[in-house]
Amino acid sequence: MFLSDIDIKKEVKRGAIILEPFNESRLQPASYDIVLGNTFIVNDTHTTSFIDPANKVFPKTHEVRVPDGEAFVLHPRVSILGYSKDYFGSDHYLIEVNGKSSLARIGLLVHNSAALINPGHFLQVALELCNLNNVPIIIRPGMAIAQLTFSPLSSAPKQSYKDTGRYSKNNVAGYVPPKIISKKK
């Protein structure tokens, strides 16, 4: 079961769902649109010969900040991380990040696999942006990029992401991939 627009708004007012900033015009019948932020993490392809996660070999990356009103050109077959402007989370609901069909139809993928936000996780979500099209796609800070759905839990969880999750020591910090130059063995 998912919360309706009426229930999302009620839970935001009650403080059971945090959506900052909350903009009622972004409420959909059973979801809430989030917008793209200004920070992007891009692989340094010129120094990355391969990625081997099993051996903890990751690409060197750099951060790109795009001011409001300007554009980021996402080229075909390129995958980057982008962050939401919206800060959100809940101790009481499972939140799912979903793509927008209008963007999917032009070949923009907004998440590859990390769609679930556990109760207790509050963040500006990292979006796994990938251009599946054969032409560049322009993305801009502030554009509607994804939508959130909220599912009630069957019971209160025994553990909270605040205590057990990747960010339990600093739950407000978003994950940024390590800036590591791969070294061949």
C-alpha positions in Angstrom: 0.0 0.0 0.0 1.2 3.5 -0.8 0.2 6.8 0.7 -2.0 9.1 -1.3 -1.4 12.8 -1.8 -3.8 13.6 1.1 -1.8 11.2 3.4 1.6 12.4 2.3 0.6 16.0 3.1 -0.8 15.0 6.4 2.3 13.0 7.4 4.6 15.9 6.4 2.5 18.3 8.6 2.6 15.7 11.4 6.4 15.4 11.1 6.3 11.7 10.3 7.8 12.4 6.8 10.5 15.0 6.3 10.4 16.7 2.8 12.5 19.9 2.7 11.5 22.1 1.1 7.9 20.9 0.9 6.1 22.2 -2.1 2.5 21.2 -2.4 2.5 21.7 -6.2 4.8 18.7 -6.5 2.3 16.3 -4.9 1.1 13.7 -7.4 -2.0 11.4 -6.6 0.3 8.9 -4.9 3.8 10.3 -5.0 5.9 13.5 -4.6 8.3 14.9 -7.2 11.8 15.7 -6.2 14.1 18.0 -8.1 17.7 17.8 -9.3 20.4 19.5 -7.2 23.5 21.2 -8.3 26.2 18.6 -7.5 27.3 15.8 -9.9 30.0 13.2 -9.5 31.7 12.3 -12.8 34.3 9.5 -13.5 37.7 10.6 -14.7 37.7 8.3 -17.7 41.3 9.3 -18.7 42.7 7.8 -15.6 40.4 4.8 -15.2 41.2 1.7 -17.2 38.7 -0.5 -15.4 36.5 -0.9 -12.3 36.7 -4.0 -10.1 34.4 -3.6 -7.1 35.3 -7.1 -5.7 38.9 -5.9 -5.4 37.9 -2.4 -4.3 39.2 -0.8 -7.5 37.1 2.3 -8.2 37.4 5.1 -10.7 38.9 8.5 -9.8 36.1 11.0 -9.8 35.6 14.7 -9.5 32.7 16.9 -8.5 31.0 19.2 -10.9 28.8 22.0 -9.5 26.2 23.5 -11.9 24.7 26.8 -10.9 20.9 27.2 -10.9 19.7 28.2 -14.4 22.6 26.4 -16.2 22.8 23.0 -17.8 24.7 19.8 -17.6 25.1 17.8 -20.8 24.7 14.1 -20.2 26.2 12.3 -23.2 25.0 8.9 -24.5 26.1 5.8 -22.5 27.5 8.0 -19.7 26.6 7.3 -16.1 27.0 9.9 -13.3 25.8 10.6 -9.8 23.6 13.5 -9.2 21.9 14.6 -6.0 18.4 15.8 -5.2 17.9 19.3 -3.9 15.3 17.9 -1.6 16.3 16.6 1.8 13.9 13.8 2.9 13.4 10.8 5.1 11.1 9.1 7.6 11.4 7.0 10.7 8.0 5.5 9.9 7.8 4.8 6.2 9.8 3.0 3.5 10.5 5.4 0.7 11.0 4.4 -2.9 12.7 6.6 -5.5 11.1 6.1 -8.9 11.9 7.6 -12.3 9.5 9.8 -14.1 8.0 8.3 -17.2 8.5 11.5 -19.2 12.2 11.2 -18.6 12.3 7.5 -19.2 10.7 7.9 -22.6 13.7 10.1 -23.7 16.2 7.5 -22.3 17.1 9.1 -18.9 17.6 6.5 -16.2 17.5 8.0 -12.7 18.5 4.9 -10.7 20.0 1.6 -11.6 19.3 -0.3 -8.4 19.3 1.9 -5.3 15.6 2.7 -5.1 14.8 2.0 -1.5 15.3 4.4 1.4 15.0 2.6 4.7 13.3 4.1 7.7 15.7 6.2 9.7 17.6 7.4 6.6 17.5 11.1 6.0 19.3 12.5 3.0 19.6 14.3 -0.3 19.5 11.1 -2.4 22.2 10.2 -4.8 20.7 9.5 -8.2 22.4 7.1 -10.6 21.8 9.1 -13.8 22.5 7.4 -17.1 21.7 8.5 -20.7 20.5 5.4 -22.6 19.7 7.5 -25.6 21.9 8.0 -28.7 21.9 11.8 -28.4 22.9 14.0 -25.4 20.3 14.9 -22.8 20.3 18.3 -21.1 19.6 18.1 -17.4 19.3 21.2 -15.1 19.3 21.9 -11.4 15.7 22.4 -10.2 14.1 20.2 -12.8 11.7 17.5 -11.6 13.9 14.4 -11.8 12.3 11.6 -9.8 9.3 10.8 -7.6 9.0 9.4 -4.1 6.4 6.9 -2.9 5.8 6.1 0.7 4.8 2.7 2.1 3.7 2.1 5.7 5.4 -0.7 7.5 3.5 -3.7 8.8 5.1 -3.1 12.2 7.8 -0.8 13.7 11.2 -2.0 12.7 13.4 -3.7 15.2 16.4 -1.7 13.9 16.7 1.7 12.4 19.0 2.8 9.6 20.1 5.6 12.0 21.7 2.9 14.1 22.7 0.2 11.6 23.0 1.8 8.2 26.0 2.9 6.2 25.6 6.4 7.5 24.9 5.6 11.1 27.9 7.6 12.3 26.9 10.6 10.2 23.4 10.1 8.8 23.2 13.6 7.2 26.3 13.0 5.0 25.5 11.8 1.5 27.7 9.1 0.0 30.3 10.3 -2.4 32.4 7.6 -4.1 36.0 7.4 -3.0 38.5 9.5 -5.1 40.9 6.6 -5.7 43.3 6.2 -8.6 43.3 2.6 -9.5 46.6 0.8 -9.4 47.3 -2.3 -11.3 48.8 -5.2 -9.3 
